[in-house]
Every structure is written in structure tokens, then in C-alpha cells.
């Protein structure tokens, strides 16, 4: 455990000035800020439709969720997985990294866990900012009546699904970025996979759950009314992808360390 914490701290110091780190913070702030500003500027038009508070919440929160699930989250995961490993590729420090008196599996796990934490931070900020922005709009214009309905449980479940749905993409892209050090192959393959995933999910292909790039979009599709179920077919598929490619990635990295 101590080796894992030391390695995790090292990953933070190495990447704290990178775009992948700051994007986890700036993306939620910018997107939620733009949606909140747009909602406030169009408040009269929105309120004239006389929607009940729960529908207003759904429309407001759905704007951020739709953008995140279909495009920004998968693309961020693809870029971030490349960025985390590119630090070692660029500086040619894989052998140096594994020459430390620390457990190799702990070093690799810390690198992967750091990537998972960045996704968690990004989605947690989206959840908190969406919820907080709704109440800020209510303070600025009480006619929104956002205080009459609480979407916290629903939003928590949806963002939990998005988080779990992103892990399959992360592990696959993490593995690809270990195999190829250049920018074009990991990003190119990720972009092709993302397009294929969007097409498969939008067309309702019955086996779309087998494609990890489909999982975030599918995580947002609520096929049945009632409480949101977190663990569904696509989430289980994402977790299987995550585990399998996490283990494959370790063997790739362990082989690199003895070259």
C-alpha cells in the first residue's frame, strides 16, 4: 500500500501541469458555466413554457449529460490515457521508473489508478456544478423553482453509470498507448473507435454493448421507467474490458521494464 501511495504521489507531481490534469477541472467548469449562462439568458423563453420543476431540472442537467456522454467524456479518456503514458515515452523513463525499489505492480497500478482518479474528479465536478448551478439559477430567478425538486439521486446514479462506462475505454486506450508511443496511433484508433461506437449505439445495434466506445452513450439511455439501475449489460461489459486490458497492460509494461 505504501508503494502504491508513493507511486500515486509521483504521478501527480509529474502530470500536474499537463493538459490532461487541468482538463479534468476546466471541462466541467467551462461546460456547466456556458449551460448556466445560456439558461439564465434565455430564462424568459424557458419559463414561458411553464414546465414543472422536475422537467426543468431534466432539461438543464440533460444538456451537460448529453454533451459529456456522447463526445467529450470518451474523447477526454482517450487523450488522457495517452497523456499519462506519454510522460514516460517522451522522456524514455520506463526503465528508470521500474528500477525504483518499489513493487512493479504497485507502480503500474498507481499510474492506472491516477487515470481513473482524473475521470472521477471530472465527473464529480460535473455532478456538483450541475446541481449547484441549478440552485444558483433559482437564486437569480426564483421562478425556476429548482428548490421544489431534488435531482441529486438521479444525477448521482447517471454519473456513476458514466464513470463505470468509461473504464472499458480507459483500459483499452491505456493498453494501446503502452504499445505505441507516438500520438497518431493511440489517438487515431481511439477516434475511429469513438465514431464506430457512436454509430453502433445510435442505430440500436443489439451487440453494441460489446464495443467499449458505445458504453458512455448507452449509459445515458434509460430504456425503462422508474429508478435508474446502475449495473446493466453495458456496465458489466465495460468492467470486464477494464479488468482484462488492465492485466494485459501490466504484462506489456513489465516486459518494457526489463529491456
N, C-alpha and C positions, 0 to 999 in steps of 0.2 A: 504493500500500500504506500509506503514512504517513497519507493522508487517511482510509482505512478504519479504521486503528487509533485515530486521534483521535476519529472519529465513534463507534466502538465504546466507547471510554472514556466519552464523553459520555452514551451510552445507559445505561451502568452507573450513573453518578452521578445521572442523572435518575430512575431506577427502583429504586434500591437499597432504598428504604423502602416500596415498593409491595407489595401482597399477591401479585401475580404473581411477584415475585422470591422472596419468602420461602416461597411455596407450593412452589416447586421444591425447597426444602430440607426444609420441615416435613412435606410429604406423605409422602415416603419414611420419615422418622424416626417419624412417628406410626403409619403403617400397619404397618411392619415391627415396631415396638415392640409394638403390640397383638397381632399374629400371634404374635410370640415369647412374649409373656406368656401368651397363651391356650394355646399349645402346651406351655409349661412347667407351667401349672396343670393341664392335662389329660394330663400325661405318663404317668401310670399307665395310663389308659384306652388311650392310643395305643400304648404299649409292649406292652400285653396282647394286641394283635392280631398281634404278632410279625412285623411287616413287615421285609423286608431293608432295609439302609441306602439303597439307591438308590430304593426306593419311598417311604421316609420323606422323603428329600430332595425327591422329586417332589411329594408331598402338601404339604410345608412351603412350598416355593418356589411351587407352583401356587396357593396361597391368595392371595399377593400379585399374581401374574401375572393371575389371573382378575379380580380387582378392578380392576387397572390397565387391562388391555386392553379390557374391556367398557364401562367407565364413566368412571373417574377421569381417565385419560390424555386421551381425547377431550375431555372437559369442561374439563380444565385447559388444553388447547391452544386451545380456543375462547375461554375467558376471557382467557388470556394474550395472544393475538393482538389482542383488543380493547384490553386494558390498555396494551400497548406503543404503539399508535397514539393512544389516548385522551389520552395526555400532551400530544400536540401539538394535538389537537382542543380539549381543555379550556382550554388556555392560548392558543389561536389563534396558534401559533408556527410554522406550516408555512412561511410566507414568510420569517420570521426565520431558520429553520433553513437554508433554501436560499439565503439572502443571504450565508452564510459563504463565505470564499474557498477552498472545498473542492469537489471534484468531486461533482456531484449524484448520480451513480450510486453513488459510494462512500458518501455519506450514507444513501441508501436501503438499500443493501446491508448497511451496518452495523446498521441498525435491524432488518432481517430476520434477519441473522446472530445478533444478540443474542437474538432469539426462539428461534432454533434452538439456541443455547447453553443457554438455560434448559431446554429439553426434554432436551438431552443431560445436563445436570447432574442433573436429576430422575431420569432412568432410570439413569444411572451410580450414583447413590446407592442406588437400589433394588437394583441388582445387588450392590454392595459390602455393603450392610446385610443383604441376604438371605443372602449367603454367610457373612458374619461372624457373623450371628445363629445360623445353624445350628451353627457351631463353638462359639459361646458356650453353646448348649444342651447340646452334647456335654460341655463342661467342667463344667457344672452337674449333668449326669446322663449319665455315660459309657455308660449302657445304650442311648442313642440310636445310638451307633456311627456318627456322622456322619463320622468320620475315615476310615472304610473305603471311602468312595466320594466322588469329586470331581465335582460337577456344574458346575464352572466353565465348561468349553467349551460345554455345553448351554445354560446360563444366558446366557452371552455372546452366543450366536447368537440366542436368543429375544429378548433385549433389543435386539440390533442390528436385528432384524426390526421390533420395536415402534417403534424410533426412526425407521427409514425409512418405516414405515407411517403415522407421524404427520405427515410432511412435506406430504402432499397436503392434509390438513385445515388445517394451518397456513397454507399459501399461499392457500387458498380463503378462510379466515376473515380472513386479513391483507388480502386484496383487499376483502372485504365491509366490514371496519372502516375502510377508506380511503374507501369510497363513502358510508357512513353514519356520522355522528359520534355519534349517540345510542346508548344502551345497549341498547334493546329490539330493534332490528332485527338487529344482528350476533349478539346472544345468542339471540334468538328463532329466527332462521334456523338458527343452529348447533344449537340444541336440537331443532328439527324434523328437521334432517339426521341428528342422532345417533339419534333414535328410528327414523327410516326405515332407517338403516344397521344398527341392531341387529336390526330385524325381518327385513330382507333377508338378513343374514348367518345369523341363527338358522334361517331357513326354507330355507337352502341354495339360494337363487336362483342360477342359473348365471351371470348377469351382475352379480352383487353386486360384483365387482371393479371395476366402472365407477363405483361410488359411493365417494368417498373416506372417508366416515364408517364404511364397512364394513371398511376396511383393518386397523385395530388388532385387531379381533376375528378377522379372517381370518388375521392374522399369528400368532395363537396356535393355530390349528387345524393339527395335524400329520396330514395325510392318509396319509402313507406312513411305514412304519417305517424306522429307520436314521438316519444323520446328518441334522441339520437343515439344509435348504438355505435360505440367506438370500434369494437373489434368485428370487422366484416371480412369478406373474402379477399378484397384487395389489400387490407391492412395485414392480414396473415401472410399474404404473398410478399408484401414489402419487407416484413420482418424476416422471412426466410431468405430473401435476396440479401438482406443486410448481414445476416449471420454467415451465409455461405461465402460471400465475397470478402467479408472481414477476415475470415480464416485463410482464404486464398491469398489475400493481400499480405498477410503476415508471412506466409511462406516465400512470397516474392521478395519481401523486404529482408527476410533472414538470409536469403541467397545473396542479395546485394551486399550484405554486411561482411561476407567472407571473401569477396573478390579482391 
